[in-house]
Amino acid sequence: MPSPAPAHPPFHIAALTRNQSLAILAGAAIMMSLAMGMRQSLGLFMQPMARDAGLAAADFAFALAIQNIAWGVTQPFAGAIVDRWGTRLVSICGVALFAGGLALTAVVPSAVFACLGMGIMVGVALSCCTSSVTGKITARVVNPHRRGLAFGIMSAAGSLGGFAAAPLAAGTLSSSGWQIGLIAFVGLAAAMLPAALFASRADDLPPDTAASAQQSLKSALGEACGHGGYMVMATAYFVCGLQLAFLVTHLPAFLASCGLEPMVGALALVVIGGFNVIGSLVFGWAGDRLPRQILLGSIYLLRSVAIAVYFSLPVTAGSTMVFAAIMGFLWLGVQPLVQGLVAQIFGIRFLGTLTGVAFFSHQVGAFLGAWGGGVVFAALGSYDVAWKIAVLIGLIAGTVQLLMSKRPLPRMVGAPA
């Protein structure tokens, strides 16, 4: 008996004009760019809020740790909602939560409200405005043979916001104080709304294939849990989150403890953002041509070496810029590789859900990196133990990642592009 016809005809790239595709992708890129730019710049507020609002560095670090774990816990659910009902409602709610969380932190500067606003609300907002949503939009709009590069371009967009957010934060902190700086970020968050509305036009496209449309969420999760390569990738993603959250949260404070000017920290974040763009494009492009698991493992290993060298040598403004450039190149290049592996192994029907589950592991690591770095510094007065731990587990994760199986599921073998 022939299988039932799908509810919608198969989706073809020709269904969109070039300008329509670019408008959708541009909206997704702007939304992600602003969200990630603000998130990566929040560490600049640690010392001003400790000095002027009495918010202890450990409390600030804990709020950002809560943000990371809230982002990780809610990412699979946001991805599942996107896979089932589309991106529009999710992204609009994310914009509202982002602006509200920053405003709450600015108006009520206490440890509790920092955890609620800058922590939980912004963390949930990031689930709704970043890779889970933009990755699904990209996969729907772009030809599969160019999907790796497209994922890389979208990942690169997540870095461009730093060019606006970090200087804006540094400038307002110097001239007007930390509260005005957070209110300026609320304005940037509001600018995400029209971008989200443009991006969510991808919801109007029909499903990609009849087979994927008939698959259930339970079945997709079962496939993922039974695939050893996916489990290795998700576990190694933990280390990625730990290393990056440690640096984003504590690098400005570490530089201040070394006697460097605050602008060095802001400039380092800008350099990271600039080289993020290059790295995302390079690894996205390479992921269409080389084994993605080899590229991922190499990133983790090279990061660990860079951290070990930087923290072992005398810290200067020059060495910090070189370190920021290297880490920026190796920063968000992970994202298009992970998204590409999930699409390669499982298809795109539950791309948001499965990348979200892997990202939960990433954010558990981010929680420990942000909070644990603060705890170590408070207890020992230095970051030496923290960076050594980050290096050790990075070397282990990189080695394991190199051995990951990227075997596609049987149903994906011979499936039409």
C-alpha positions in Angstrom: 0.0 0.0 0.0 1.5 3.4 -0.9 2.4 5.7 2.0 0.0 8.6 2.6 0.8 11.9 0.9 2.4 14.6 3.1 0.3 17.4 4.3 2.4 19.8 2.4 4.4 19.4 -0.9 8.1 19.0 -0.5 10.0 22.2 -0.1 12.3 23.3 -2.9 14.8 26.2 -2.9 13.2 27.5 -6.0 10.1 28.4 -3.9 11.9 31.5 -2.7 13.4 34.3 -4.7 17.0 35.4 -3.9 15.8 38.6 -2.3 13.3 36.8 -0.1 15.9 34.3 1.1 18.3 37.2 1.8 15.7 39.1 3.8 14.9 36.1 5.9 18.5 35.3 6.6 19.4 38.9 7.3 16.7 39.2 9.9 18.0 36.0 11.6 21.5 37.3 11.4 20.7 40.7 13.0 18.7 39.1 15.8 21.5 36.7 16.7 24.2 39.4 16.3 22.6 41.8 18.7 21.7 39.1 21.3 25.2 37.5 21.3 26.9 40.9 21.2 25.2 42.0 24.4 25.7 38.7 26.1 29.4 38.6 25.3 29.8 42.2 26.7 28.1 41.7 30.1 31.4 40.9 31.8 32.4 44.6 31.4 29.8 45.5 34.0 31.2 43.3 36.7 33.7 45.8 38.3 31.5 48.9 37.9 28.5 47.2 39.5 30.7 45.8 42.3 32.1 49.3 43.0 29.0 51.4 42.6 26.1 49.1 43.5 27.8 46.9 46.0 27.2 43.7 44.0 30.0 41.3 44.8 32.1 39.9 42.0 31.0 36.4 43.1 27.3 37.4 42.9 27.8 38.9 39.5 29.6 35.8 38.3 26.8 33.6 39.8 24.2 35.6 37.9 26.0 35.0 34.6 26.4 31.3 35.6 22.6 31.2 36.1 22.2 32.8 32.7 24.3 30.1 31.1 22.4 27.2 32.8 19.0 28.8 32.1 20.0 29.1 28.4 21.1 25.5 28.3 18.1 24.1 30.2 15.6 25.9 28.0 17.4 25.5 24.6 16.0 22.0 23.9 12.5 23.2 24.7 12.8 26.3 22.6 14.2 24.1 19.8 11.3 21.6 20.1 8.8 24.4 19.9 10.5 25.8 16.8 10.5 22.4 15.2 6.8 21.9 15.9 5.2 25.3 15.6 7.8 27.6 14.0 10.0 30.5 15.1 7.8 33.5 15.2 6.3 33.3 18.7 9.6 32.0 20.2 11.7 34.8 18.8 9.2 37.6 19.8 9.1 36.2 23.4 12.8 36.1 23.4 13.1 39.8 22.5 10.7 40.8 25.3 12.5 38.7 27.9 15.9 40.1 26.9 14.8 43.7 27.2 12.9 43.0 30.4 15.8 41.2 32.1 18.3 43.9 31.4 15.8 46.6 32.6 15.1 44.8 35.8 18.8 44.5 36.6 19.3 48.2 35.9 16.4 49.3 38.1 16.9 46.9 41.0 20.7 46.2 41.4 20.8 43.4 43.9 22.1 39.8 43.8 18.6 38.3 43.7 17.3 40.5 40.9 20.6 40.2 38.9 20.1 36.4 39.0 16.4 36.9 37.9 17.0 39.5 35.3 20.5 39.2 33.9 20.5 35.5 34.8 17.2 33.7 34.2 15.3 36.1 31.9 18.3 36.8 29.6 19.2 33.1 29.6 15.8 32.1 28.4 15.8 34.9 25.9 19.1 33.6 24.4 17.4 30.2 23.8 14.7 32.1 21.8 16.9 34.4 19.8 20.1 32.5 18.9 21.4 29.3 17.3 18.4 27.0 17.9 16.1 29.5 16.0 18.6 30.8 13.4 20.0 27.4 12.6 16.5 26.1 11.8 15.8 29.1 9.6 19.1 28.7 7.8 18.5 25.0 7.2 15.1 25.7 5.8 16.2 28.4 3.4 19.6 27.3 2.1 20.6 24.5 -0.3 21.9 21.5 1.6 25.2 21.5 -0.4 25.9 25.0 0.9 24.5 24.5 4.4 27.9 24.4 6.2 29.0 27.8 4.8 25.5 29.2 5.6 25.7 28.0 9.2 29.2 29.6 9.3 27.8 32.9 8.0 25.0 32.9 10.6 27.5 32.0 13.3 29.7 34.9 12.1 26.7 37.2 12.5 26.7 36.3 16.2 30.1 38.0 16.5 29.3 41.2 14.7 27.1 42.5 17.5 30.2 42.7 19.7 31.5 45.6 17.5 28.5 47.6 18.7 27.8 46.2 22.1 31.3 46.2 23.6 32.3 49.8 22.7 28.8 51.0 23.7 29.2 49.4 27.1 32.7 50.7 27.6 31.7 54.2 26.5 28.6 54.5 28.7 30.4 52.9 31.7 33.1 55.6 31.4 30.8 58.6 30.8 27.4 57.8 32.4 27.7 54.7 34.7 26.6 51.1 34.6 22.8 51.8 34.8 22.8 53.9 31.6 24.9 51.2 30.0 22.3 48.6 30.7 19.5 50.9 29.5 21.5 51.4 26.3 21.5 47.6 25.9 17.7 47.6 26.4 17.5 49.8 23.3 19.6 47.3 21.4 17.3 44.5 22.5 14.3 46.4 21.2 16.0 46.6 17.8 15.9 42.8 17.6 12.1 42.8 17.2 11.8 43.8 13.5 14.7 41.5 12.7 12.8 38.6 14.4 9.7 39.3 12.4 11.6 39.3 9.1 13.4 36.0 10.1 10.2 34.3 11.1 8.8 34.4 7.6 10.6 31.1 7.2 7.7 29.6 9.1 5.6 30.1 6.0 7.6 27.5 4.1 6.3 23.9 3.8 8.2 21.0 5.5 11.3 19.7 3.8 10.3 16.0 3.2 7.4 13.7 3.8 9.5 11.2 5.8 10.8 13.8 8.3 7.3 15.3 8.7 6.0 11.9 9.9 8.8 11.4 12.5 7.9 12.0 16.1 10.0 14.0 18.6 10.3 10.8 20.8 11.7 8.9 17.8 14.2 11.7 17.0 15.4 11.8 20.6 15.7 8.0 20.7 17.8 8.0 17.5 20.1 10.7 19.0 20.6 8.8 22.3 21.5 5.6 20.4 24.1 7.3 18.2 27.5 7.1 19.8 28.9 9.9 17.7 26.2 12.3 18.7 26.7 11.5 22.4 30.5 12.1 22.1 29.9 15.4 20.4 27.4 16.6 23.0 29.8 15.6 25.8 32.7 17.4 24.3 30.5 20.4 23.8 30.6 20.8 27.6 34.2 21.8 27.5 33.6 24.3 24.8 31.1 26.1 27.1 33.4 25.9 30.1 36.3 27.5 28.3 34.4 30.3 26.6 32.2 31.3 29.6 35.3 31.5 31.8 36.9 33.9 29.4 33.9 36.0 28.7 33.1 36.4 32.4 36.5 36.8 33.9 38.9 38.1 31.3 38.1 41.8 32.0 38.6 41.2 35.8 41.8 39.2 35.2 43.2 42.0 33.0 42.3 44.6 35.7 44.1 42.4 38.3 47.2 42.6 36.1 47.1 46.4 36.2 45.8 46.9 32.6 43.3 49.6 31.7 39.6 48.6 31.4 39.6 49.5 27.7 42.0 46.7 27.1 39.3 44.2 28.2 36.7 45.9 25.9 39.2 45.9 23.0 39.9 42.3 23.6 36.2 41.4 23.3 36.1 43.4 20.0 39.1 41.5 18.7 37.5 38.2 19.7 34.3 39.3 17.8 36.2 40.3 14.7 38.1 37.0 14.5 34.9 35.1 15.3 33.6 36.3 12.0 36.7 34.9 10.2 36.7 31.7 12.1 33.0 31.0 11.6 33.3 31.5 7.9 36.5 29.4 7.6 35.2 26.5 9.6 31.7 26.7 8.0 33.3 26.6 4.6 35.7 23.8 5.6 32.9 21.8 7.1 31.4 21.3 3.6 34.7 19.8 2.5 36.5 18.2 5.4 35.4 15.8 8.2 33.6 18.0 10.7 34.6 15.9 13.7 38.3 16.4 12.9 37.8 20.1 12.7 35.9 20.2 16.0 38.6 18.2 17.8 41.3 20.4 16.4 39.5 23.5 17.7 39.3 22.2 21.2 43.0 21.2 21.2 44.2 24.5 19.8 42.1 26.5 22.3 43.6 24.6 25.2 47.2 25.3 23.9 46.4 29.0 23.5 45.0 29.3 27.0 48.0 27.5 28.5 50.5 29.8 26.7 48.7 33.0 27.4 48.2 32.5 31.1 51.8 31.1 31.6 53.5 34.2 30.1 53.5 37.8 31.4 50.3 39.5 30.5 50.5 42.7 28.4 48.1 44.6 26.2 49.9 43.1 23.1 49.8 39.5 24.3 46.2 40.0 25.2 45.3 41.1 21.7 47.2 38.2 20.1 45.4 35.8 22.5 42.0 37.4 21.7 42.7 37.0 18.0 43.5 33.3 18.3 40.6 32.5 20.6 38.2 34.6 18.4 39.2 32.5 15.4 38.5 29.3 17.3 35.4 30.6 19.1 32.2 30.3 17.2 33.6 28.1 14.5 32.3 25.2 16.6 28.7 26.2 16.0 28.4 25.5 12.2 30.3 22.3 12.7 27.9 21.0 15.3 24.9 22.1 13.3 26.3 20.5 10.2 27.0 17.2 11.9 23.4 17.1 13.3 21.9 17.8 9.9 24.3 15.3 8.2 23.4 12.5 10.7 19.7 13.1 11.4 18.4 15.6 8.8 16.8 19.0 9.6 13.3 18.0 10.9 14.4 18.2 14.5 17.5 20.2 14.0 16.5 22.8 16.7 15.7 20.1 19.3 18.9 18.0 18.8 21.3 21.0 18.6 19.4 22.3 21.7 20.1 19.0 23.6 23.8 19.2 22.7 23.8 22.8 23.7 22.5 21.9 27.1 25.8 20.1 27.7 27.6 23.2 26.5 25.8 25.4 29.0 26.4 23.1 31.9 30.1 23.7 31.2 29.4 27.4 30.8 27.8 27.5 34.2 30.8 25.9 35.8 33.2 28.1 33.8 31.5 31.4 34.8 30.7 30.5 38.4 33.7 28.2 39.1 36.1 30.9 37.9 34.6 33.3 40.4 34.8 30.8 43.2 38.4 30.0 42.5 39.4 33.6 42.4 37.5 34.4 45.6 39.2 31.5 47.4 42.7 31.8 46.1 43.1 35.3 44.9 44.1 34.2 41.4 42.9 32.4 38.3 45.8 29.9 38.1 43.9 26.8 39.1 40.9 27.7 37.0 42.8 28.1 33.7 44.8 24.9 34.3 41.6 22.9 34.7 40.2 24.5 31.5 43.3 23.4 29.6 43.4 19.9 31.0 39.8 19.0 30.1 40.1 20.8 26.8 42.9 18.5 25.8 40.9 15.4 26.8 37.7 16.6 25.0 39.6 17.5 21.8 41.2 14.0 21.7 37.9 12.2 22.2 36.2 14.5 19.6 38.7 13.5 16.9 37.4 9.9 17.2 33.7 10.7 16.9 31.7 8.6 14.5 29.8 10.7 12.0 27.8 7.8 10.5 24.5 9.0 9.1 21.3 7.1 10.1 20.2 4.4 7.6 17.2 6.5 6.7 19.5 9.4 5.7 21.7 7.2 3.3 20.6 8.0 -0.2 18.0 10.5 0.9 17.4 13.3 -1.6 19.0 16.6 -1.0 
